[in-house]
Amino acid sequence: MSSTHHDVLRPGSARGGARPRTDRGQRPRRSRFAGRQPIGLAFVSPYLLYLAAIFLYPLGFAVWISFHDYFFAAPGAQVDRPFVGFANYTSVLTDPDVWRSFGNIAVFLVINVPLTVAASLVLATALNSKLRARTFFRTAYYVPYITASVAVVGVWLFLFNSNGLVNKALGPLAPDPSWLVNSHLAMPTIALFVAWKQLGFFIVLYLSALQNVPGELYESAALDGAGKARMFWSITVPAVRTATLLVLVLATVTGANLFTEPYLLTSGGGPDGATTSPVLLMYQRGLQQGHPDEAAAIGVILVVLITGISLVYRRWLERD
């Protein structure tokens, strides 16, 4: 009786009905690589090849260029491009223009990223509620994102030039020099412009996350006497934490790749380099001045910094 009882309760016993234990170390290598559904790898393989061709190969080639004395030559020409080690990195890290470009982008990110996260979350929460003309407002916020940057830049130049509508509305309070030719106000103005233009995209991300928040949570909180502000901080903000991480990372990556806006709004990084971003400086060094090796070194440093910032975002949100 005793042995029969133990046989029934034994996990690996067929009589107990439990699933036999399998050794993970004995799983075929193909199964460990492709997962439980190998067909899934076949479906995602085109996108993986796309990523490798569009991102991994250029990144690897940029790293290779940054360690060589690289310069452009005629197609098919055989030229010597010797290995120079960290000489290009030493050159750019001792260049005050490079440090200033990273300082400019730091100012941009400090203004743009918090503004983007806060405004998009608040507006998405409002647009997710029962609001009159909700479809119109959703469309209105998304239109600037899909509008060509050149067209929108023309509107902002009209608004923020010395004789623009903004300065006329401010009257004696208007800054002198004006917004986009003021070394202290040019980058904050660009940060505000980028936040406004891309707001619709991030609102859509938050709206998709808010659709998955159970309405019963808000009903229970309302029965307990919680106000809208309390429900926003205690329910909405924690519920969209994953979307917030995505918005933080995308806003940071987009801001770090800032190029079009300073190039068009301030005629290539003016005034006196106050809006020159690292990517704009890469364009100037690599294409205009003929130093693609230094431009590649700046790009690799930028990738490392943005990757580190993204990891900090993730650890910070997971810890909280």
Order of alpha helices (4+ residues) and beta strands (2+ residues): alpha-alpha-alpha-alpha-alpha-alpha-alpha-alpha-alpha-alpha-alpha-alpha-alpha-alpha-alpha-alpha
